[in-house]
Amino acid sequence: MIVGGLQKHSFIDYPGRISCVLFLAGCNFDCPYCHNPQLAGRPEARPETIAAEEVFAFLGQRRGWLEGVVISGGEPTLHPDLPDLCRRIKDLGYPVKLDTNGSRPQMLRTLLREGLVDYFAMDIKTEPERYSEGVARQCDSATLLASLRILMDAGVPYEFRTTCVRPLVTPATIEHIARLIAGSRLYVLQPFRESRILHPEYFQGADPSYSAMEMDSLRRIAEPWVCACTVR
């Protein structure tokens, strides 16, 4: 397990809970707008890491104050020892939220079968069949659709999320995704925020962001298809 970062407290990453966020290094996607570029690529390429025992010592000290732990990345499901990490965190009494890109449905099944995650958040980058246009060089859309169905059928709290960034996401994209996840409990739309990103050259100097008014318009497109849609 390669921990590439630790955010010691957050009021927004785990809905309704004060949490910390563990960032696991390594990702199999190449999203140009990724705001954690230091965690992209192979996990072993991460120059600075945090020892696992340091993380667990911190969690032990924060019991009674923190209300949950978010495991993010990078892409956490790439790590075969992710179930062990979740198990140790839960043994300390913390509920666990997992952020994932949905590319490893079998790992999601394992975590659900063993009851190791209490809340899932899956990012849907664009229409699954368009991932090769800028998200991942190789991506089987069937695995993404399998992960969607696993979470929707799991009986565990979950949310789907899309970062609204041009040209990967258009109004038609939002409607397409909303239809795919029709009936899901929560669909979160996130505006693109200017920051250090993985591939700024992808946007060729164009503004990839949506205004607040445009974000609300996207929300209204998705809203009829899901139980709740919000802009976060």
LUMMI-171444 format. One line per 5 residues: number of its first residue (from 1); their letters; for each residue x negated, y negated, z of N, C-alpha, C, CB. Coordinates in Angstrom, 2 decimals. Each point is the difference from the previous one (the first is absolute). Glycine has a CB too. Layout:
NUM	A	X,Y,Z,X,Y,Z,X,Y,Z,X,Y,Z | ...
This chain:
1	MIVGG	-0.85,1.20,0.00,0.85,-1.20,0.00,-0.88,-1.25,0.00,1.84,1.24,1.23 | -1.69,-2.08,-2.24,-0.81,-1.20,-0.11,0.89,-1.21,0.24,-1.59,1.12,-1.64 | 1.43,-1.73,2.82,0.80,-1.18,0.36,-0.77,-1.22,-0.46,1.05,1.17,2.01 | -0.44,-1.92,-2.94,-0.67,-1.16,-0.57,0.34,-1.30,0.66,-0.03,1.21,-2.09 | 1.02,-1.21,3.00,0.38,-1.23,0.67,1.07,0.24,1.05,-0.57,-1.26,-2.06
6	LQKHS	0.67,0.33,2.99,0.98,0.07,1.08,0.54,-1.39,0.28,-1.15,2.00,1.00 | 2.45,-2.17,-1.20,0.67,-1.24,0.40,0.61,0.27,1.37,0.49,-0.72,-2.43 | -0.93,0.00,3.43,0.31,0.37,1.38,1.43,-0.28,0.41,-2.34,-0.42,0.51 | 3.01,-0.49,-1.17,1.42,-0.18,0.29,0.71,-0.61,-1.21,-0.51,-0.28,2.45 | 1.75,0.69,-2.62,0.84,-0.49,-1.09,1.44,-0.02,0.47,-1.61,0.89,-1.75
11	FIDYP	2.33,-1.94,1.35,1.41,-0.11,0.34,0.89,0.29,-1.21,-0.59,-1.69,1.76 | -0.01,2.01,-2.93,0.81,0.16,-1.21,-0.19,1.35,-0.69,-0.14,-2.44,-0.27 | -0.93,3.17,0.54,-0.29,1.20,-0.77,0.85,1.20,0.37,-2.29,-0.83,-0.21 | 2.74,0.90,1.45,0.88,1.08,0.45,1.29,-0.65,0.45,-1.95,1.52,0.71 | 3.02,-1.44,-1.51,1.24,-0.72,0.33,0.48,0.24,1.42,0.61,0.15,-2.38
16	GRISC	-0.42,-1.24,3.12,0.54,0.07,1.35,-1.00,0.37,1.07,2.09,0.59,-1.04 | -3.38,-0.46,0.69,-1.00,0.42,0.97,-1.27,-0.85,-0.11,0.93,2.33,-0.07 | -1.58,-2.54,1.20,-1.35,-0.55,0.01,-0.96,1.15,-0.28,0.63,-1.87,1.65 | -1.42,1.75,-2.67,-0.84,1.13,-0.41,-1.43,-0.45,-0.24,2.00,1.10,-1.02 | -2.86,-0.12,0.84,-1.31,-0.24,-0.60,0.00,0.72,-1.34,-1.17,-0.22,2.28
21	VLFLA	0.21,-0.13,-3.14,-0.07,0.59,-1.33,-1.39,0.60,-0.21,1.71,-1.65,-0.89 | -1.73,2.95,0.57,-1.25,0.66,-0.38,-0.06,0.04,-1.53,-0.03,1.41,2.13 | -1.07,-1.88,-2.69,-0.18,0.00,-1.44,-0.99,1.11,-0.36,0.49,-2.49,-0.15 | 0.01,3.52,-0.53,-0.87,1.09,-0.43,-0.59,-0.33,-1.36,1.36,1.68,1.32 | -2.64,-1.40,-1.48,-0.72,-0.37,-1.22,0.30,0.98,-1.13,-1.80,-1.04,1.38
26	GCNFD	1.78,0.52,-2.60,0.15,0.81,-1.19,1.40,-0.06,-0.59,-1.74,1.47,0.89 | 1.82,-1.59,-2.22,1.29,-0.02,-0.67,-0.14,0.59,-1.39,0.71,-2.03,1.33 | 0.31,2.76,-1.77,0.01,0.59,-1.33,0.69,-0.89,-1.04,-0.01,2.24,1.08 | 0.51,-3.40,-0.65,0.58,-0.98,-0.91,-0.97,-1.16,-0.16,2.36,0.67,0.67 | -2.07,-1.52,-1.66,-0.90,-1.11,-0.34,0.82,-1.26,-0.23,-1.68,1.60,-1.03
31	CPYCH	2.61,-1.89,1.94,0.91,-1.12,-0.18,-0.79,-1.31,-0.11,1.80,1.23,1.28 | -1.64,-1.98,-2.34,-0.81,-1.22,-0.17,0.24,-1.03,1.08,0.03,0.42,-2.41 | 1.16,-0.44,3.01,0.34,-1.00,1.02,-0.26,0.49,1.42,1.71,-0.88,-1.56 | -2.36,2.04,1.71,-0.25,0.56,1.33,-0.70,-1.04,0.88,-0.16,2.32,-0.98 | 0.72,-2.58,2.17,-0.59,-0.99,0.89,-0.94,0.63,1.02,2.02,-1.40,-0.31
36	NPQLA	-2.28,2.71,0.17,-1.02,0.67,0.81,-1.05,0.62,-0.92,1.70,0.48,1.84 | -2.34,-1.29,-2.69,-0.92,0.58,-0.99,-1.17,0.74,0.63,0.64,-1.83,-1.53 | -0.97,1.47,2.76,-1.12,0.68,0.67,0.33,1.44,0.35,-0.71,-2.20,0.90 | 2.00,2.57,-0.96,0.40,1.36,0.33,0.27,0.85,-1.23,0.96,-0.89,2.10 | -1.04,0.29,-3.28,0.27,0.73,-1.23,-1.17,0.92,-0.35,1.44,-1.89,-0.80
41	GRPEA	-1.20,2.77,-0.17,-1.06,0.90,-0.45,-0.17,1.17,0.94,-1.14,-1.92,-1.07 | -0.03,2.54,0.99,-0.27,1.19,0.80,-0.23,-0.37,1.47,-1.00,1.12,-2.03 | 1.53,-0.32,2.97,-0.16,-0.32,1.42,-1.45,-0.14,0.43,2.10,1.19,0.41 | -2.97,-0.33,-0.94,-1.40,-0.02,0.42,-0.75,-1.23,-0.48,0.05,2.46,-0.01 | 0.57,-3.22,-0.92,-0.64,-1.22,-0.50,0.20,-1.18,0.94,0.34,0.83,-2.31
46	RPETI	0.49,-0.67,3.33,0.26,-1.07,0.95,-1.25,-0.24,0.85,2.47,0.57,0.04 | -3.08,-1.77,-0.09,-1.26,-0.23,0.70,0.14,-0.10,1.51,-0.78,-1.15,-2.02 | 1.93,0.65,2.49,0.17,-0.19,1.44,1.20,0.82,0.46,-1.01,-2.33,-0.11 | 0.82,3.14,1.13,1.08,0.83,0.51,0.07,-0.12,1.51,-0.27,1.59,-1.93 | 1.41,-1.15,2.46,0.21,0.01,1.45,0.08,1.44,0.46,1.20,-2.24,-0.07
51	AAEEV	-1.96,2.60,1.10,0.00,1.37,0.49,1.38,0.36,0.54,-2.45,-0.18,0.55 | 2.88,1.41,-0.83,1.31,0.45,0.43,0.16,-0.11,1.52,0.09,1.55,-1.97 | -1.12,-1.19,2.70,0.11,-0.03,1.46,0.15,-1.43,0.52,-1.38,2.08,0.11 | 0.83,-3.03,-0.83,0.21,-1.41,0.37,1.47,-0.37,-0.17,-2.37,-0.56,-0.69 | 2.98,1.06,-0.37,1.42,-0.26,-0.24,0.84,0.60,1.11,-0.40,-0.02,-2.47
56	FAFLG	0.12,1.26,2.84,0.80,0.65,1.04,-0.21,-0.63,1.37,-0.12,2.11,-1.31 | -1.09,-2.59,1.57,-0.24,-0.72,1.25,0.83,-1.27,0.05,-2.33,0.94,0.11 | 2.40,-1.65,-1.23,0.82,-1.21,-0.07,1.47,0.32,0.23,-1.65,-1.01,-1.59 | 2.14,2.06,0.94,1.41,0.37,0.17,0.30,0.41,1.44,0.06,0.73,-2.40 | -1.00,-0.05,3.02,0.21,0.38,1.40,0.10,-1.21,0.91,-1.23,2.10,-0.44
61	QRRGW	0.43,-3.11,0.17,0.02,-1.22,0.81,1.27,-0.82,-0.20,-2.48,-0.03,-0.12 | 3.10,0.13,-1.06,1.15,-0.85,-0.34,1.35,0.67,0.29,-1.41,-1.05,-1.75 | 1.40,2.23,2.35,1.28,0.63,0.35,0.76,-0.88,0.98,-0.98,2.30,-0.38 | 2.27,-2.44,0.12,0.82,-0.88,0.82,0.14,-1.39,-0.58,-0.71,1.29,1.95 | -0.12,-1.61,-2.93,0.12,-1.30,-0.67,0.36,0.19,-1.47,-1.68,-0.98,1.60
66	LEGVV	0.88,1.79,-2.31,0.36,0.32,-1.39,1.18,0.97,-0.02,-2.38,-0.37,-0.73 | 3.22,0.21,-0.29,1.21,0.82,-0.11,-0.03,0.94,-1.20,1.25,-1.83,1.12 | -2.31,1.81,-1.88,-0.10,0.88,-1.15,-1.32,-0.18,-0.71,2.46,-0.06,-0.24 | -2.77,1.04,-0.63,-1.23,-0.05,-0.79,0.37,0.18,-1.46,-1.39,0.93,1.93 | 0.89,-1.83,-2.76,0.19,0.08,-1.45,-1.28,0.55,-0.62,1.65,-1.95,0.01
71	ISGGE	-1.50,2.96,-0.85,-1.14,0.54,-0.74,0.16,-0.45,-1.45,-0.25,2.03,1.56 | -0.71,-2.83,-2.02,0.08,-0.59,-1.33,-1.31,0.25,-0.72,1.63,-1.77,0.79 | -1.87,1.03,-1.88,-1.21,0.25,-0.74,-0.36,-1.17,-0.89,0.49,2.42,0.08 | -1.15,-2.04,-1.20,-0.23,1.32,-0.56,1.27,0.84,-0.09,-2.30,-0.12,0.90 | 2.08,1.42,-1.10,1.10,0.95,-0.05,-0.24,1.11,1.02,0.41,-0.52,-2.44
76	PTLHP	0.32,0.49,3.56,-0.25,0.95,1.09,0.17,1.46,-0.38,0.73,-1.76,1.51 | 0.19,2.07,-2.43,0.28,1.42,-0.29,-1.12,0.68,-0.77,2.40,-0.57,-0.01 | -3.43,-0.18,-0.40,-1.16,0.63,-0.63,-0.85,0.76,1.02,0.00,-1.81,-1.71 | 0.17,1.50,2.98,-0.84,0.59,1.05,0.62,1.30,0.49,-0.80,-2.28,0.68 | 0.14,3.41,-0.86,0.58,1.28,0.43,0.22,0.10,1.50,-1.10,1.02,-1.94
81	DLPDL	0.36,-1.80,2.72,0.17,0.05,1.45,0.99,-1.05,0.51,-2.33,0.85,0.17 | 3.14,-1.42,-1.07,1.02,-0.95,0.43,0.96,0.59,1.04,-0.16,-1.08,-2.23 | 0.62,2.34,2.07,0.87,0.55,1.05,-0.65,0.03,1.38,1.07,1.38,-1.75 | -2.36,-1.08,1.80,-0.70,0.00,1.29,-0.04,-1.39,0.60,-1.39,1.93,-0.77 | 1.17,-2.95,-0.06,0.00,-1.37,0.48,1.36,-0.36,0.57,-1.74,-0.61,-1.70
86	CRRIK	2.79,0.92,0.97,1.36,-0.31,0.48,0.29,0.73,1.31,0.76,-0.34,-2.38 | -1.19,1.58,2.44,0.26,0.80,1.20,-0.67,-0.61,1.23,0.18,2.05,-1.43 | -1.42,-2.49,1.27,-0.71,-0.59,1.13,0.64,-1.32,0.43,-2.11,1.09,-0.78 | 2.57,-1.86,-0.19,0.66,-1.27,0.33,1.31,0.27,0.75,-1.03,-1.09,-2.03 | 1.79,2.06,1.57,1.27,0.32,0.66,-0.23,0.60,1.39,1.05,0.36,-2.25
91	DLGYP	-2.15,0.36,2.41,-0.33,0.54,1.33,-0.27,-1.11,1.00,-0.96,2.04,-1.09 | 0.59,-3.22,0.60,-0.18,-1.16,0.87,1.31,-0.72,0.29,-2.30,-0.25,-0.91 | 3.38,0.72,0.29,1.32,-0.56,0.28,0.50,-1.03,-0.99,-0.51,0.43,2.32 | -0.21,-0.60,-3.43,0.38,-1.03,-0.98,0.82,0.60,-1.13,-2.07,-1.28,0.57 | 3.15,0.60,-0.99,0.60,0.33,-1.28,-0.92,-0.44,-1.13,2.31,-0.23,0.98
96	VKLDT	-2.21,0.94,-2.12,-0.90,-0.23,-1.12,0.81,-0.43,-1.24,-1.63,1.70,0.93 | 1.17,-2.76,-1.57,0.52,-0.41,-1.31,-1.09,0.23,-1.03,1.56,-1.73,1.04 | -1.19,2.26,-2.19,-0.96,0.27,-1.07,0.34,-0.83,-1.22,-0.35,2.33,0.87 | -0.65,-3.04,-1.40,0.10,-0.68,-1.28,-0.61,0.89,-1.07,-0.10,-2.28,1.11 | 0.80,2.50,-2.22,-0.49,0.91,-1.03,0.40,-0.46,-1.38,0.11,1.87,1.62
101	NGSRP	-0.89,-1.45,-2.63,0.37,-0.28,-1.38,0.81,1.13,-0.62,-2.05,-1.39,-0.21 | 2.30,2.44,0.97,0.87,1.08,-0.46,-0.63,0.98,-0.96,1.79,-1.56,0.33 | -3.10,1.53,-0.48,-0.66,0.86,-0.98,-0.31,1.40,0.53,-0.96,-2.05,-0.99 | 1.22,2.31,2.25,-0.30,1.29,0.61,1.25,0.54,0.71,-2.45,-0.65,0.28 | 3.46,1.09,-1.04,1.23,0.47,0.64,-0.20,1.19,0.93,1.20,-0.81,-1.99
106	QMLRT	-2.18,1.67,1.69,-0.21,1.15,0.88,-0.46,-0.43,1.38,-0.56,1.38,-2.00 | -0.26,-2.43,2.08,-0.41,-0.50,1.31,1.20,-0.58,0.74,-2.30,-0.49,-0.89 | 3.20,-0.19,0.18,1.21,-0.51,0.65,0.83,1.15,0.57,0.02,-1.97,-1.57 | 0.08,3.05,0.82,0.75,1.16,0.50,-0.63,0.55,1.28,0.68,0.56,-2.35 | -2.01,-0.48,2.36,-0.70,0.51,1.19,0.26,-0.88,1.21,-1.78,0.98,-1.48
111	LLREG	1.66,-2.27,1.30,0.21,-0.94,1.11,1.43,0.08,0.52,-1.75,-1.51,-0.95 | 2.70,1.64,0.05,1.40,0.10,0.40,0.28,1.33,0.69,0.65,-1.49,-1.90 | -1.17,2.56,1.35,0.24,1.32,0.59,-0.51,0.07,1.44,-0.16,1.01,-2.28 | -0.96,-1.68,2.54,-0.59,0.04,1.34,0.45,-1.16,0.88,-1.96,1.16,-0.99 | 2.84,-2.02,0.47,0.52,-1.10,0.80,-1.05,-1.00,0.44,1.73,1.54,0.77
116	LVDYF	-2.67,-1.85,-1.67,-1.15,-0.81,0.38,0.13,-1.48,-0.36,-1.35,2.03,-0.28 | 2.37,-2.39,-0.47,0.21,-1.40,-0.39,1.44,-0.39,0.31,-1.76,0.17,-1.83 | 1.91,-1.35,2.43,1.32,-0.47,0.43,0.62,-1.00,-0.96,-0.73,0.38,2.33 | -0.07,-0.96,-3.22,0.49,-1.00,-0.95,-0.93,0.01,-1.20,1.00,-1.45,1.85 | -0.41,1.52,-3.04,-0.78,-0.01,-1.23,0.28,-1.27,-0.78,0.04,2.51,-0.08
121	AMDIK	-1.07,-3.05,-0.57,0.15,-1.10,-0.95,-0.74,0.40,-1.27,0.20,-1.77,1.86 | 0.56,1.92,-2.95,-0.61,0.40,-1.27,0.07,-1.16,-0.98,0.63,2.40,0.40 | -1.78,-2.73,-0.97,-0.08,-1.04,-1.03,0.38,0.58,-1.35,-1.79,-1.19,1.31 | 2.65,0.48,-2.03,0.30,0.32,-1.39,-0.52,-1.17,-0.82,2.08,1.42,0.58 | -3.12,-1.20,-1.32,-0.76,-1.09,-0.62,0.73,-0.61,-1.20,-2.09,1.11,0.76
126	TEPER	2.68,-0.26,-1.57,0.73,-0.40,-1.21,0.80,1.22,-0.41,-1.77,-1.73,-0.76 | 2.34,1.75,-0.45,0.66,1.22,-0.45,-1.03,1.14,0.02,1.64,-1.32,-1.45 | -1.30,2.48,2.00,-0.99,1.08,0.12,-0.71,0.34,-1.30,1.37,0.89,1.82 | -0.68,-0.96,-2.95,-0.62,0.35,-1.27,-0.94,-1.10,-0.51,2.01,1.37,-0.53 | -2.07,-2.53,1.21,-0.87,-1.11,-0.42,-1.25,-0.13,0.87,2.03,-1.16,-0.83
131	YSEGV	-2.26,2.08,1.75,-1.14,-0.16,0.89,-1.32,-0.07,-0.77,1.27,1.22,1.76 | -1.37,-0.54,-2.88,-1.25,0.02,-0.75,-0.33,-1.36,-0.62,0.39,2.41,-0.47 | 0.57,-3.34,0.47,-0.24,-1.33,-0.58,-0.83,-0.91,0.91,2.15,0.24,-1.21 | -2.37,0.17,2.45,-0.78,-0.88,0.85,-0.15,0.48,1.43,0.74,-1.81,-1.42 | -0.03,2.88,1.78,-0.03,0.46,1.40,-0.94,1.18,0.18,2.34,-0.79,0.28
136	ARQCD	-2.28,1.75,-1.18,-0.82,1.20,0.12,-0.30,0.54,-1.39,1.00,0.54,2.26 | -2.25,-0.15,-2.48,-0.36,0.53,-1.31,0.73,1.31,-0.27,-2.25,-1.11,0.17 | 2.38,1.92,0.86,0.73,1.26,-0.10,0.99,0.07,1.14,-1.96,1.14,-1.12 | 3.23,-0.98,0.78,1.04,0.11,1.02,1.17,0.77,-0.58,-0.72,-2.18,1.09 | 1.07,3.26,-0.43,1.13,0.82,-0.41,1.26,-0.59,0.63,-1.46,2.09,-0.21
141	SATLL	2.32,-2.66,-0.63,1.20,-0.62,0.54,0.86,0.98,0.77,-0.05,-1.61,-1.88 | -0.06,2.90,1.56,0.80,1.01,0.71,-0.37,0.06,1.48,0.17,1.32,-2.13 | -1.45,-1.56,2.46,-0.39,0.03,1.41,0.61,-1.17,0.75,-2.13,1.15,-0.61 | 2.21,-2.31,-0.05,0.61,-1.16,0.64,1.49,0.24,0.24,-1.69,-1.50,-1.10 | 2.36,2.05,0.10,1.43,0.28,0.15,0.24,1.05,1.07,0.35,-0.60,-2.41
146	ASLRI	-1.26,1.57,2.53,0.13,1.00,1.05,-0.11,-0.65,1.38,-0.97,1.75,-1.54 | 0.03,-2.68,1.69,-0.17,-0.68,1.29,1.23,-0.84,0.34,-2.49,-0.05,-0.36 | 3.06,-0.63,-0.65,1.23,-0.76,0.24,1.08,0.89,0.58,-0.59,-1.55,-1.87 | 0.79,2.69,1.24,1.06,0.90,0.43,-0.28,0.59,1.38,0.47,0.52,-2.39 | -1.73,-0.18,2.64,-0.37,0.55,1.31,0.38,-0.97,1.11,-1.89,1.28,-1.04
151	LMDAG	1.54,-2.54,0.88,0.28,-0.99,1.04,1.49,-0.27,0.13,-2.23,-1.03,-0.42 | 2.94,0.98,-0.69,1.42,-0.29,0.05,0.79,1.14,0.65,-0.26,-1.40,-2.04 | -0.28,2.62,1.96,0.69,1.16,0.56,-0.50,0.40,1.37,0.36,0.76,-2.31 | -1.36,-1.47,2.84,-0.72,0.48,1.19,0.74,-0.19,1.32,-2.06,-0.49,-1.24 | 2.93,-0.50,1.31,0.65,-0.28,1.27,-0.87,-0.77,0.97,1.30,2.04,-0.34
156	VPYEF	-2.39,-2.63,-0.16,-0.91,-0.82,0.80,0.06,-1.42,-0.56,-1.54,1.98,0.52 | 1.50,-3.02,0.32,0.03,-1.37,-0.52,-1.08,-0.25,-1.05,0.93,-0.75,2.19 | -0.57,0.02,-3.24,-0.93,-0.27,-1.09,0.41,-1.30,-0.68,-0.44,2.47,-0.34 | -0.50,-2.99,-0.44,0.30,-1.12,-0.88,-0.82,0.16,-1.27,0.52,-1.52,1.96 | 0.00,1.01,-3.05,-0.76,-0.13,-1.23,-0.36,-1.46,-0.19,1.17,2.01,-1.03
161	RTTCV	-2.34,-2.26,0.40,-0.49,-1.37,-0.13,-0.55,-0.22,-1.40,-0.53,-0.08,2.45 | 0.75,-1.12,-2.97,-0.62,-0.39,-1.26,-0.59,-1.40,0.16,1.62,1.44,-1.32 | -2.89,-1.57,1.00,-0.62,-1.32,-0.07,0.33,-0.59,-1.37,-1.88,0.67,1.59 | 2.54,-1.80,-1.59,0.49,-0.61,-1.23,-1.09,-0.86,-0.63,2.36,0.00,0.90 | -3.02,0.58,-1.89,-1.16,-0.64,-0.63,0.11,0.19,-1.51,-1.45,0.41,2.06
166	RPLVT	1.37,-1.51,-2.79,0.04,0.07,-1.46,-1.36,0.45,-0.54,1.75,-1.83,-0.07 | -1.82,2.56,-1.04,1.12,0.48,-0.83,0.46,1.40,0.36,-0.86,-1.43,-1.80 | 0.34,2.00,2.89,0.37,1.37,0.35,1.45,0.11,0.46,-2.36,0.40,0.63 | 2.89,-1.47,-0.07,1.36,0.02,0.53,0.81,-1.10,-0.66,-0.80,0.94,2.21 | 1.91,-0.56,-2.81,0.92,-0.92,-0.63,1.39,0.24,0.58,-1.38,-0.06,-2.14
171	PATIE	2.36,-0.78,1.84,1.36,0.29,0.45,0.48,1.38,-0.44,0.48,-2.45,-0.08 | -0.83,2.86,-1.13,0.39,1.33,-0.48,-0.67,1.09,0.84,0.30,-0.93,-2.32 | -1.54,0.68,2.75,-0.69,0.95,0.86,0.75,0.19,1.31,-2.19,-0.66,-1.03 | 2.62,-0.44,1.63,0.70,0.08,1.28,1.30,0.78,-0.15,-1.02,-2.19,0.69 | 1.76,1.94,-1.75,1.24,0.76,-0.20,-0.29,1.48,-0.21,1.08,-2.04,-0.98
176	HIARL	-2.13,2.34,0.20,-0.37,1.40,-0.24,-0.33,0.71,1.31,-0.88,-0.64,-2.28 | 0.06,0.00,3.11,-0.38,0.61,1.28,1.22,0.15,0.90,-2.31,-0.99,-0.20 | 3.13,-0.05,0.28,1.18,0.05,0.87,0.92,1.14,-0.40,-0.17,-2.47,0.34 | 0.31,2.72,-1.64,0.82,1.13,-0.44,-0.63,1.32,0.41,0.81,-1.36,-1.94 | -2.15,1.45,1.86,-0.69,1.22,0.41,0.25,0.33,1.47,-1.75,-0.47,-1.72
181	IAGSR	1.78,-0.57,2.56,0.13,0.22,1.45,1.41,-0.33,0.48,-2.45,-0.52,0.28 | 3.42,0.61,-1.18,1.39,-0.35,0.34,0.44,0.71,1.27,0.50,-0.36,-2.43 | 0.07,-0.41,3.34,0.48,0.54,1.27,-1.04,0.02,1.10,1.54,1.34,-1.31 | -2.77,-1.75,1.01,-1.05,0.03,1.04,0.28,-1.06,1.05,-1.67,0.83,-1.68 | 1.11,-0.61,2.87,0.36,-0.81,1.18,-0.55,-1.42,-0.07,0.05,2.10,1.33
186	LYVLQ	-1.27,-2.27,-1.90,-0.60,-1.34,-0.02,-0.97,-0.11,-1.15,0.25,-0.19,2.48 | -0.10,-0.89,-3.26,-0.92,-0.32,-1.08,-0.55,-1.40,0.28,1.24,1.47,-1.70 | -2.55,-1.55,1.86,-0.67,-1.24,0.37,-0.75,-0.55,-1.21,-0.21,0.77,2.40 | 0.48,-2.03,-2.74,-0.74,-0.69,-1.05,-1.01,-0.94,0.64,1.97,0.17,-1.59 | -3.21,-0.06,1.15,-1.07,-0.81,0.57,-0.55,-0.95,-1.06,-0.58,1.84,1.63
191	PFRES	0.49,-3.13,-1.34,-0.59,-0.92,-0.98,-1.52,0.20,-0.06,1.85,-1.66,0.42 | -2.40,1.46,-1.59,-1.44,-0.01,-0.15,-0.56,-1.22,0.73,0.14,1.20,-2.23 | -1.18,-0.99,3.00,-0.63,-1.09,0.73,-1.45,-0.15,-0.45,1.52,0.39,1.99 | -1.89,-1.63,-2.25,-1.38,-0.27,-0.42,-0.98,0.42,1.09,0.80,-1.92,-1.44 | -1.75,2.72,1.05,-1.03,0.44,0.93,-1.10,0.65,-0.83,1.67,0.35,1.91
196	RILHP	-2.65,0.19,-1.23,-1.03,0.77,-0.70,0.64,1.29,-0.51,-1.86,-0.99,1.44 | 1.85,1.18,-2.76,0.64,1.17,-0.57,-1.00,0.83,-0.79,2.17,-1.24,-0.11 | -1.76,2.45,-0.25,-0.93,0.96,-0.57,-0.44,-0.37,-1.41,1.06,1.74,1.40 | -0.12,-2.14,-2.26,-0.32,-0.28,-1.39,0.65,-1.31,-0.45,-0.20,2.46,-0.47 | -0.32,-3.59,0.88,0.60,-1.27,-0.42,-0.02,-0.19,-1.51,-0.71,-0.96,2.18
201	EYFQG	-0.23,1.59,-2.86,-0.09,-0.16,-1.46,1.21,0.60,-0.72,-2.50,0.06,0.21 | 3.19,0.84,0.45,1.18,0.63,-0.62,1.05,-1.03,-0.38,-0.43,2.07,1.33 | 0.52,-3.14,-0.55,1.06,-0.98,-0.21,-0.41,-1.11,-0.97,0.81,0.50,2.29 | -2.07,-0.50,-2.73,-0.48,-0.90,-1.03,0.37,-1.46,0.27,0.19,1.88,-1.62 | -0.31,-2.29,2.86,0.26,-1.38,0.38,1.46,-0.37,0.12,-2.09,-0.52,-1.10
206	ADPSY	3.01,1.43,0.81,1.43,-0.28,0.11,0.44,0.13,1.46,0.39,0.83,-2.35 | 0.69,-1.50,2.70,0.54,0.08,1.35,0.87,1.25,0.10,-0.06,-2.53,0.27 | -0.33,3.52,0.53,0.78,1.23,0.08,1.15,-0.06,1.01,-2.05,1.20,-0.66 | 2.22,-2.32,1.34,0.93,-0.06,1.13,1.40,-0.41,-0.44,-1.90,-0.56,1.49 | 2.87,0.89,-0.65,1.38,-0.43,-0.15,0.30,-1.06,1.06,0.69,2.26,-0.95
211	SAMEM	0.11,-3.25,0.59,0.42,-1.01,0.97,1.00,0.60,0.97,-0.40,-1.84,-1.69 | 0.69,1.11,2.77,0.99,0.46,0.98,1.36,0.18,-0.65,-1.26,-1.18,1.82 | 1.62,0.29,-2.71,1.29,0.11,-0.69,0.01,1.23,-0.90,0.28,-2.50,0.08 | -1.38,2.75,-0.76,-0.08,1.18,-0.86,0.03,1.29,0.82,-1.29,-1.33,-1.69 | 0.63,1.32,2.85,0.04,1.18,0.87,1.43,0.30,0.45,-2.34,-0.51,0.78
216	DSLRR	3.09,-0.52,-0.48,1.40,0.21,0.40,0.81,0.56,-1.15,-0.19,-1.88,1.65 | -0.12,1.45,-2.87,0.67,0.53,-1.17,-0.31,1.49,-0.17,-0.10,-2.26,-1.08 | -1.15,2.64,1.30,-0.37,1.42,-0.07,0.73,0.80,1.08,-2.26,-0.64,-0.93 | 2.36,0.06,2.11,0.72,0.69,1.09,1.44,0.27,-0.40,-1.49,-1.11,1.69 | 2.13,0.12,-2.31,1.40,0.16,-0.38,0.19,1.05,-1.09,0.38,-2.38,0.63
221	IAEPW	-1.42,2.58,-1.46,0.06,1.07,-1.00,0.01,1.36,0.68,-1.20,-1.47,-1.64 | 0.37,1.63,2.65,-0.14,1.31,0.66,1.12,0.29,1.00,-2.44,-0.22,-0.29 | 2.98,-0.82,0.87,0.91,0.14,1.15,1.18,0.94,-0.24,-0.65,-2.28,0.61 | 1.30,2.28,-1.77,1.16,0.89,-0.18,-0.32,1.49,0.05,0.97,-1.79,-1.35 | -2.24,2.13,1.18,-0.36,1.41,-0.13,-0.45,0.65,1.30,-0.63,-0.52,-2.31
226	VCACT	0.29,-0.27,3.31,-0.59,0.54,1.24,0.82,-0.48,1.20,-2.31,0.05,-1.05 | 2.10,0.60,2.18,0.73,-0.39,1.21,-0.42,-1.39,0.47,0.18,2.41,0.65 | -1.45,-2.74,-0.78,-0.49,-1.33,0.36,-1.20,-0.34,-0.85,0.84,0.27,2.36 | -0.92,-1.52,-2.78,-1.17,-0.50,-0.73,-0.39,-1.33,0.60,0.68,1.19,-2.13 | -1.97,-1.35,2.42,-0.45,-1.23,0.62,-1.32,-0.44,-0.61,1.17,0.62,2.14
231	VR	-1.45,-1.91,-2.05,-1.29,-0.54,-0.40,-0.81,-0.21,1.27,0.96,-1.13,-2.08 | -2.14,1.70,2.13,-0.82,-0.08,1.22,-1.27,-0.80,-0.30,0.91,2.23,0.83
